[in-house]
């Protein structure tokens, strides 16, 4: 008898969650390693290149996630990989500006301490906005037959995870961020004038933020994705 194949008929793809988590972690490490070298040489050549680096962390994340999706059979069109990489790059840029706007203009902003100068609402808003854009592009591209309003509702439900990850990542700056800095500093890929003391400021928080947010969002993407066939409600004959 014919039976409908729905979302509930498929299990979570845990191997994909592991792959996308690793993709987030590795892409964050790559961004950390390229932060100072590319920024320095780009600034010497052209200031526009230095500005373009702001898209690199997100774009690298998108490239790695696209590779994982292709490896697991979710992504079969090259143009979709380009769109994902581009939107992921824009998501990081957008999250920064939203965080800045909340910090400057929101009555709830401006509560950051003297070390970080970033308030909790600003961090949450930036992380939430970035997560919404990232989850949305993956959801729309891999599940094109689902109505747009269902996409919006689903993506809005998952987006606060990005805000929480943003808060957690920034908070772990003095511990996780400094541990990362201590590893990469001897490799000569940090500013030579940067000392342990001043690295405890913005640098350590950014390092930790990249690691925690991208790894966490990678896990989230892997957990909420199903086989593309299972995301479309279709009727298939079932032979007993």
KEKE-3310 file (N, C-alpha, C; in steps of 0.2 Angstrom, whole numbers, plus 5000, padded with zeros to 4 digits):
npx = (5004:5002:5013:5016:5031:5040:5047:5049:5052:5065:5082:5093:5107:5121:5135:5136:5134:5146:5156:5153:5154:5168:5172:5168:5177:5190:5190:5189:5201:5210:5206:5211:5225:5227:5224:5233:5244:5238:5231:5241:5249:5239:5235:5247:5247:5235:5221:5208:5210:5213:5200:5192:5196:5188:5177:5183:5183:5170:5167:5177:5172:5160:5164:5170:5159:5151:5159:5158:5144:5144:5152:5144:5133:5123:5124:5124:5126:5137:5135:5127:5136:5144:5135:5132:5145:5147:5136:5139:5151:5146:5137:5145:5150:5138:5134:5143:5141:5128:5130:5137:5128:5118:5126:5129:5117:5106:5097:5100:5112:5130:5135:5147:5162:5178:5188:5183:5173:5161:5144:5132:5119:5123:5132:5124:5114:5122:5127:5115:5109:5119:5118:5105:5105:5115:5109:5097:5101:5106:5095:5085:5092:5094:5081:5071:5057:5050:5038:5041:5037:5038:5051:5056:5050:5056:5070:5070:5068:5079:5089:5092:5102:5114:5116:5118:5129:5138:5139:5144:5157:5163:5165:5173:5185:5197:5201:5200:5202:5215:5223:5223:5230:5242:5247:5247:5255:5270:5272:5273:5263:5256:5254:5270:5272:5263:5259:5258:5250:5242:5236:5226:5216:5206:5210:5211:5197:5191:5197:5192:5179:5177:5181:5171:5159:5158:5161:5150:5139:5142:5139:5126:5120:5123:5115:5102:5099:5093:5091:5089:5078:5069:5065:5055:5038:5032:5024:5026:5026:5024:5030:5025)
npy = (4994:5012:5023:5038:5047:5055:5069:5063:5050:5047:5045:5055:5062:5058:5055:5066:5077:5076:5078:5091:5098:5096:5103:5116:5119:5117:5126:5138:5138:5139:5152:5159:5157:5163:5176:5187:5186:5188:5199:5209:5209:5212:5225:5232:5231:5235:5244:5239:5226:5222:5226:5216:5204:5203:5195:5182:5172:5168:5164:5154:5144:5141:5135:5124:5117:5115:5106:5095:5093:5089:5078:5069:5067:5076:5088:5092:5101:5112:5126:5129:5126:5137:5148:5145:5147:5160:5166:5162:5169:5182:5182:5183:5195:5203:5199:5206:5219:5221:5218:5229:5239:5236:5238:5252:5259:5253:5253:5244:5240:5243:5238:5231:5225:5233:5226:5219:5227:5224:5222:5210:5209:5214:5204:5193:5196:5198:5185:5178:5183:5179:5166:5164:5167:5158:5145:5147:5148:5135:5128:5132:5129:5115:5110:5114:5113:5114:5125:5143:5150:5140:5137:5149:5150:5138:5141:5153:5147:5139:5149:5156:5148:5152:5164:5161:5153:5163:5172:5162:5159:5172:5174:5164:5168:5172:5160:5148:5155:5161:5150:5145:5156:5154:5143:5146:5158:5155:5151:5161:5168:5178:5195:5203:5212:5209:5205:5193:5199:5210:5202:5196:5204:5209:5200:5187:5184:5185:5174:5163:5165:5163:5149:5143:5147:5143:5129:5125:5129:5121:5108:5110:5112:5099:5091:5095:5093:5082:5068:5073:5069:5065:5076:5081:5079:5065:5053:5036:5020:5006:4990:4975)
npz = (5000:4997:5005:5014:5013:5025:5035:5047:5044:5043:5050:5060:5052:5059:5055:5046:5054:5062:5053:5048:5060:5062:5050:5053:5064:5058:5048:5056:5062:5051:5047:5058:5057:5045:5048:5053:5043:5030:5032:5035:5023:5013:5017:5014:5001:4995:5002:5000:4999:5012:5018:5012:5018:5029:5025:5024:5035:5036:5023:5021:5030:5024:5012:5017:5023:5012:5005:5014:5013:4999:5000:5007:4999:4999:4991:4975:4965:4958:4958:4969:4979:4977:4980:4994:5000:4997:5004:5017:5019:5018:5029:5041:5039:5040:5053:5061:5058:5063:5076:5080:5077:5087:5098:5098:5096:5102:5117:5126:5124:5125:5137:5139:5147:5152:5145:5134:5128:5122:5122:5130:5123:5110:5106:5106:5097:5085:5083:5082:5070:5061:5061:5057:5044:5039:5042:5034:5021:5018:5021:5011:4999:5000:5002:4992:4989:5000:5008:5008:5020:5030:5030:5035:5048:5054:5053:5061:5073:5076:5075:5088:5094:5088:5093:5107:5105:5101:5112:5121:5115:5115:5128:5132:5129:5137:5141:5132:5120:5123:5125:5111:5105:5112:5105:5092:5091:5093:5080:5072:5066:5071:5076:5078:5088:5097:5113:5127:5136:5130:5120:5127:5127:5114:5103:5109:5112:5099:5093:5100:5098:5085:5084:5093:5088:5074:5075:5083:5075:5064:5070:5072:5059:5054:5062:5060:5046:5034:5023:5007:5000:5010:5015:5007:5006:4999:4990:4990:4983:4993:4995:5002)
capx = (5000:5006:5014:5020:5038:5040:5053:5050:5054:5073:5085:5098:5113:5126:5141:5137:5135:5153:5159:5152:5158:5175:5173:5168:5183:5196:5189:5191:5209:5213:5205:5215:5231:5228:5221:5238:5248:5234:5229:5247:5251:5234:5236:5253:5246:5229:5217:5202:5211:5212:5193:5190:5198:5182:5173:5186:5181:5163:5168:5180:5167:5155:5168:5171:5153:5149:5163:5155:5138:5145:5154:5138:5128:5117:5125:5126:5127:5142:5133:5125:5142:5146:5130:5133:5151:5146:5132:5142:5155:5142:5134:5150:5150:5132:5134:5148:5138:5122:5132:5140:5122:5115:5131:5129:5111:5101:5097:5102:5120:5135:5137:5153:5167:5184:5193:5180:5169:5155:5139:5129:5114:5126:5135:5118:5111:5126:5127:5108:5109:5123:5115:5099:5107:5118:5104:5092:5103:5106:5088:5082:5095:5093:5074:5068:5050:5046:5036:5045:5035:5040:5058:5057:5048:5061:5076:5070:5068:5086:5094:5095:5108:5119:5117:5121:5136:5142:5140:5149:5163:5167:5166:5179:5191:5203:5204:5201:5206:5222:5226:5224:5235:5249:5249:5249:5260:5276:5272:5275:5257:5252:5258:5276:5272:5257:5261:5253:5245:5237:5232:5220:5210:5201:5212:5209:5190:5189:5199:5188:5172:5177:5181:5165:5153:5158:5160:5143:5134:5143:5135:5118:5118:5123:5109:5095:5099:5091:5091:5084:5071:5065:5062:5050:5033:5031:5020:5030:5023:5028:5028:5026)
capy = (5000:5018:5027:5045:5048:5062:5070:5058:5043:5047:5047:5061:5060:5059:5056:5073:5082:5076:5081:5098:5101:5097:5108:5123:5119:5118:5133:5143:5137:5142:5159:5162:5156:5168:5183:5192:5187:5191:5206:5213:5210:5215:5232:5235:5231:5239:5243:5236:5219:5222:5225:5210:5199:5202:5189:5176:5167:5165:5160:5147:5140:5139:5131:5117:5114:5113:5100:5090:5091:5085:5071:5065:5066:5081:5094:5089:5106:5117:5133:5129:5127:5144:5152:5144:5150:5167:5168:5161:5175:5188:5181:5185:5203:5205:5199:5211:5226:5220:5218:5236:5243:5235:5241:5259:5262:5250:5255:5238:5239:5247:5235:5227:5227:5237:5222:5217:5232:5222:5220:5204:5210:5214:5197:5188:5198:5196:5177:5176:5185:5175:5159:5164:5168:5152:5140:5149:5147:5128:5125:5134:5126:5108:5108:5119:5112:5116:5132:5148:5152:5135:5139:5155:5148:5133:5145:5157:5143:5137:5155:5158:5144:5156:5170:5158:5152:5170:5174:5157:5160:5178:5173:5159:5171:5172:5153:5145:5160:5162:5143:5145:5161:5152:5138:5149:5163:5153:5149:5168:5170:5183:5201:5202:5217:5207:5201:5189:5204:5213:5197:5194:5208:5207:5194:5180:5184:5183:5167:5159:5166:5159:5142:5140:5148:5139:5122:5124:5129:5115:5103:5111:5110:5092:5088:5097:5091:5075:5066:5078:5065:5064:5083:5083:5075:5062:5047:5031:5013:5001:4983:4971)
capz = (5000:4997:5011:5013:5016:5028:5039:5053:5042:5042:5056:5059:5049:5063:5052:5043:5060:5064:5047:5048:5066:5060:5045:5057:5068:5054:5045:5061:5063:5045:5048:5063:5055:5040:5050:5053:5037:5024:5034:5034:5016:5010:5019:5011:4993:4994:5008:4998:5000:5019:5019:5009:5023:5033:5022:5024:5040:5034:5016:5022:5033:5019:5008:5020:5024:5005:5004:5018:5010:4993:5001:5010:4994:4999:4987:4968:4960:4960:4959:4976:4983:4977:4984:5001:5001:4997:5009:5023:5020:5020:5036:5046:5039:5043:5060:5064:5058:5067:5083:5081:5078:5094:5103:5097:5096:5107:5124:5130:5122:5129:5144:5139:5151:5149:5141:5128:5126:5118:5127:5129:5118:5104:5104:5105:5091:5080:5083:5080:5063:5057:5061:5053:5037:5037:5042:5029:5014:5018:5021:5005:4994:5000:5002:4988:4988:5006:5007:5011:5027:5034:5031:5040:5055:5056:5054:5067:5079:5077:5075:5094:5095:5085:5098:5113:5104:5101:5119:5124:5112:5117:5136:5133:5126:5142:5142:5125:5115:5125:5123:5104:5104:5114:5101:5085:5092:5091:5073:5068:5062:5075:5076:5082:5093:5101:5119:5131:5140:5125:5117:5132:5125:5108:5100:5112:5111:5092:5091:5104:5095:5078:5085:5096:5084:5068:5077:5085:5070:5060:5073:5071:5052:5053:5066:5057:5039:5033:5016:5003:4998:5016:5017:5003:5007:4993:4991:4986:4984:4998:4993:5008)
cpx = (5004:5007:5018:5026:5039:5046:5055:5052:5062:5076:5090:5104:5119:5133:5142:5138:5143:5157:5159:5154:5165:5177:5173:5175:5189:5196:5191:5198:5212:5212:5210:5222:5233:5226:5227:5242:5244:5233:5235:5249:5246:5234:5241:5251:5240:5224:5210:5203:5210:5205:5190:5191:5192:5177:5176:5184:5175:5164:5172:5176:5162:5158:5169:5165:5150:5153:5160:5148:5139:5147:5149:5133:5122:5118:5128:5127:5132:5140:5130:5130:5144:5142:5131:5140:5151:5142:5135:5147:5151:5139:5139:5150:5144:5132:5138:5144:5131:5124:5134:5134:5119:5120:5130:5122:5105:5102:5100:5109:5124:5137:5143:5158:5173:5188:5190:5176:5164:5150:5136:5123:5117:5129:5129:5115:5115:5126:5121:5108:5113:5121:5109:5100:5110:5113:5099:5095:5104:5099:5085:5085:5094:5086:5070:5060:5046:5044:5040:5044:5037:5048:5060:5056:5054:5068:5076:5070:5075:5091:5096:5101:5114:5121:5120:5128:5141:5144:5145:5156:5167:5169:5172:5185:5198:5205:5205:5204:5213:5226:5227:5230:5242:5251:5251:5254:5267:5277:5274:5269:5253:5257:5264:5276:5266:5260:5256:5247:5240:5233:5226:5214:5206:5203:5210:5201:5188:5191:5194:5181:5172:5177:5174:5159:5153:5158:5153:5138:5135:5139:5128:5116:5118:5117:5102:5094:5097:5092:5086:5078:5067:5062:5057:5044:5031:5028:5024:5026:5027:5025:5030:5027)
cpy = (5006:5021:5033:5045:5055:5063:5065:5051:5042:5049:5052:5058:5062:5060:5063:5078:5082:5079:5089:5102:5102:5102:5115:5124:5121:5124:5139:5143:5141:5150:5163:5162:5162:5175:5188:5192:5190:5198:5211:5214:5213:5223:5235:5236:5236:5238:5240:5228:5218:5221:5219:5204:5198:5196:5182:5171:5164:5161:5154:5142:5137:5134:5124:5114:5112:5107:5094:5088:5087:5078:5066:5064:5071:5087:5091:5095:5111:5124:5134:5130:5134:5149:5151:5147:5157:5170:5168:5167:5181:5188:5184:5193:5206:5205:5204:5218:5226:5221:5225:5240:5242:5239:5249:5262:5259:5252:5250:5236:5243:5244:5231:5230:5230:5232:5220:5222:5230:5219:5213:5204:5210:5208:5193:5190:5197:5189:5175:5177:5181:5168:5159:5163:5161:5146:5141:5146:5139:5125:5126:5130:5118:5106:5113:5119:5113:5124:5137:5150:5146:5135:5144:5153:5143:5137:5149:5153:5141:5143:5157:5154:5148:5161:5167:5156:5158:5172:5169:5158:5166:5177:5169:5162:5171:5165:5150:5149:5161:5156:5143:5150:5158:5146:5141:5155:5161:5152:5156:5170:5175:5190:5201:5207:5215:5203:5197:5194:5207:5208:5194:5198:5205:5201:5188:5179:5182:5176:5162:5159:5162:5151:5139:5141:5144:5132:5121:5124:5123:5109:5104:5110:5103:5089:5089:5095:5083:5074:5071:5075:5065:5071:5085:5077:5072:5056:5042:5024:5009:4994:4979:4964)
cpz = (5000:5003:5010:5017:5019:5032:5044:5051:5042:5049:5055:5056:5054:5060:5049:5049:5062:5059:5047:5054:5065:5055:5048:5061:5064:5051:5049:5062:5057:5045:5053:5061:5049:5042:5049:5046:5031:5026:5033:5027:5012:5011:5016:5003:4992:5000:5006:5000:5008:5021:5017:5014:5028:5031:5023:5029:5038:5028:5017:5025:5028:5014:5011:5021:5017:5003:5007:5015:5003:4995:5004:5005:4994:4994:4980:4963:4962:4961:4966:4980:4983:4981:4991:5003:5002:5002:5016:5024:5022:5027:5041:5046:5042:5050:5064:5064:5062:5075:5085:5081:5084:5099:5103:5098:5100:5114:5129:5129:5127:5136:5144:5144:5148:5144:5134:5124:5121:5123:5125:5124:5111:5102:5102:5098:5085:5078:5080:5072:5059:5056:5057:5046:5034:5036:5036:5022:5013:5017:5014:4999:4994:5000:4999:4988:4995:5006:5011:5019:5032:5035:5036:5047:5058:5058:5060:5073:5081:5078:5082:5096:5093:5090:5104:5111:5103:5108:5122:5121:5114:5124:5137:5131:5131:5143:5136:5120:5117:5123:5116:5102:5106:5109:5094:5086:5090:5084:5069:5064:5066:5074:5080:5088:5099:5107:5122:5134:5135:5121:5121:5130:5119:5104:5102:5111:5104:5091:5094:5100:5089:5079:5088:5091:5078:5070:5079:5080:5065:5063:5072:5064:5051:5056:5062:5050:5039:5025:5013:5001:5004:5018:5012:5004:5000:4994:4986:4988:4989:4997:4999:5005)
residu = (UNK:UNK:UNK:UNK:UNK:UNK:UNK:UNK:UNK:UNK:UNK:UNK:UNK:UNK:UNK:UNK:UNK:UNK:UNK:UNK:UNK:UNK:UNK:UNK:UNK:UNK:UNK:UNK:UNK:UNK:UNK:UNK:UNK:UNK:UNK:UNK:UNK:UNK:UNK:UNK:UNK:UNK:UNK:UNK:UNK:UNK:UNK:UNK:UNK:UNK:UNK:UNK:UNK:UNK:UNK:UNK:UNK:UNK:UNK:UNK:UNK:UNK:UNK:UNK:UNK:UNK:UNK:UNK:UNK:UNK:UNK:UNK:UNK:UNK:UNK:UNK:UNK:UNK:UNK:UNK:UNK:UNK:UNK:UNK:UNK:UNK:UNK:UNK:UNK:UNK:UNK:UNK:UNK:UNK:UNK:UNK:UNK:UNK:UNK:UNK:UNK:UNK:UNK:UNK:UNK:UNK:UNK:UNK:UNK:UNK:UNK:UNK:UNK:UNK:UNK:UNK:UNK:UNK:UNK:UNK:UNK:UNK:UNK:UNK:UNK:UNK:UNK:UNK:UNK:UNK:UNK:UNK:UNK:UNK:UNK:UNK:UNK:UNK:UNK:UNK:UNK:UNK:UNK:UNK:UNK:UNK:UNK:UNK:UNK:UNK:UNK:UNK:UNK:UNK:UNK:UNK:UNK:UNK:UNK:UNK:UNK:UNK:UNK:UNK:UNK:UNK:UNK:UNK:UNK:UNK:UNK:UNK:UNK:UNK:UNK:UNK:UNK:UNK:UNK:UNK:UNK:UNK:UNK:UNK:UNK:UNK:UNK:UNK:UNK:UNK:UNK:UNK:UNK:UNK:UNK:UNK:UNK:UNK:UNK:UNK:UNK:UNK:UNK:UNK:UNK:UNK:UNK:UNK:UNK:UNK:UNK:UNK:UNK:UNK:UNK:UNK:UNK:UNK:UNK:UNK:UNK:UNK:UNK:UNK:UNK:UNK:UNK:UNK:UNK:UNK:UNK:UNK:UNK:UNK:UNK:UNK:UNK:UNK:UNK:UNK)
# end
